[in-house]
């Protein structure tokens, strides 16, 4: 599997930390900054797997 480098921002919102990927429209949260980033990494991986599966099933994905 290829590696990609993503950019993310993390901020505290109440009792949780929110993480947002700047490369894709994905965000997550966690009780600590590290957990928020780990959850974001997992969310981006799931997005990439879904896009790969979609592309294999239906052809090229076009973003408008």
Order of alpha helices (4+ residues) and beta strands (2+ residues): beta-beta-beta-alpha
